[in-house]
Amino acid sequence: MTNTKHILSQIKLEGELHDLIAKSNAENVSVQYNNRDMTLANALSEIFTSISSIPTTENVDRKISEAIDDLINGAPETYDTLKEIADYITTHQEAATALNEAITKKVDKQEGKGLSTEDFTTLLKEKLDNLPEITLEQVSSWNNKAEKAKATTEKDGLMSAEDKKRLDDIRGVRCGTDIPENMKDGELFVRVVSEN
């Protein structure tokens, strides 16, 4: 079936053909756009909106410029391109190698721990790991060997009875460079010696 459209375009008046010009506005003309029926005005509005969202050369250039600025992030002009950075690394290979080695040997931060020069060295850690294990039985055995009784002048304890008597007999402590002539019985004298 053929869909035939008849368009009024000319009229014959008094034996002569005359062209017809139909005038209308966009609100009164129906069109089909994006598989929808709508007025010409609405179709044109959608077309202009989609065209305005197409990036312009200026917008693209601005976005690229912003991305490059973010990448450079204030680097000095001497090193603001990847080529310049690559050239620097190539000509300073020793520094780059040392930096890479330092990075691989770095100590990772652990939560709740600080890093300082007072941390255990590997040698100390190995010594600590190699200490023999002490059992509670051994601790108890050693504690039983020590005399824990209080010493008296008659009976040994944590010290001998003789040492306890000597300490008890001390009546005072005096010090100086020369022994005092008036020392009393039981006084302890500490001689102070100065070295020149």
URVENMO-V510100 format. One line per field, one symbol per residue. ss: DSSP state (A for helix, B for strand, O for the rest). phi: phi as a letter, one per 30 degrees, with the letter a starting at -180 (. if undefined). psi: psi as a letter, one per 20 degrees, with the letter a starting at -180 (. if undefined). A space follows every 10 residues. Layout:
# URVENMO-V510100
ss=???
phi=???
psi=???
This chain:
# URVENMO-V510100
ss=OOOOOOOOOB BBBOOBBBBO OOOOOOOOOB BBBOOBBBBA AAAAAAAAAA AAOOOOAAAA AAAAAAAAAA AAOOOOAAAO OAAAAAAAAA AOAAAAAAAA AAAAAOOOOO OOOOOOOOOO OAAAAAAAAO OOOOOAAAAA AAAAAOOOOO OOOOOOOOOO AAAAAAAAAO OBBBBBOOOO OOOOOOBBBB BOOOOO
phi=.ccccccdbb bcbhibdbdc cccacddccc bcbhibdadd dddddddddd ddddededdd dddddddddd ddhiddedbc bddddddddd dbdddddddd ddddcdcddc eibccadcde dddddddddc dddccddddd dddddddcdd dbdcbdbdbd dddddedddd clbbbldbdd dcdcdjdccc dccccc
psi=ppoppppohq qopljqppqp opprrhhjpp rpplkqprqh ghghggghgh hhipprhggg gggggggggh ggljqqhhlj qhghgggggg ilhggggggg ghghjqpppp piqrprijqp rhghgggghj pqpprhgggg ghhhhqpiqp qrihpqcirq hghgggghip irpqqahqpq hkprpiqppo ppppp.
